Amino acid sequence: MAFDPAMPADVEVDARGLRCPRPVIDVANACADSPPGTIVRLLADDPTAEVDVPVWARMRRQRLLGRGPWAGDGGGTAYLVEVV
């Protein structure tokens, strides 16, 4: 099954227009405030997020479900993280 960046999420964090390290800080805060099983969608357009978000998820033992281009308003990349 292919990854769908538009799959339902419980929390959405819009970090488009923000630069490193803000996208990772914002998704980390959203995950810290959410119970296990919560799906958090991060929208980001900072190119460093391509590396930073997967590294953060691995280091914090969160589950990165996938990433892909955001076709919705404003563009960017969508990252889906499941809080573990």
N, C-alpha and C positions, 0 to 999 in steps of 0.2 A: 504494500500500500504506500502510495506517495505521500510525502509530507504536505499538509495544507496549512499555510500560515494563517488562514482565516478560520481555522477550527475554533470552536467556542473556548473562551478563557474566562476565568472567574475574576481576574484583576487585569487591568490594562495600564501599562506605564508608558507614557509618551515622552520619550527623551530625544525626539528629533530636534535638531538645532543645538543640542548640547554636546560638548566635547569631552573627551577623556579627562577625568575618570567618571564623570557624572552619570552616563548610562548604566555603568556597573553599580555605582553607589545607589542609584534609584531602584534598580531591580533587586539589589540586595536588601534594601529597606522594605520593599514590598513583600519579599519572601519572608523576612524576619517577622513581619506583622501578620503572616497568614499561617493557618494550620496545615499540617501535612495533607497532601492530596490536592491542594490548591494549584490551579493552572494559571500562571502569570504570563501575559504577553508583553514583551518589551518591543517598542517601536523605536528604532534608532537609525540615524543616517551618518554617524561618525564612522569612518572606515576602520578605526582601531577596535571598534566593538566586535568586528568579525573575529578577532583574536581574543580580545578581553573577556567577552561573555562566556565562550566555551571554557577558557582557563579558570575563570571565577567559579563556574558551575562545578567543574571537576574538583577544584580546591575545597569548595564548601559542601561537596557531596550532594549537590542538587542535580536533578535529572533534566538535562537539556533535551527536549523532545525533537527539536529541529529548528531550522531557520530558513527563511526564504524571502523573496521580494514581496513587499506589502503592496497589494494592488489597490488598497483603499485610499482615501483622501490623504494627500501629502506625501505618498510614496515612502521610501526608506526600506529597511529590512525589519522583518518580524522575527523575534526569537520567542519560542515557547519553552517555559521552564516549569517543571512540576516540583513543588515544594516537597521535600522528603523529610 
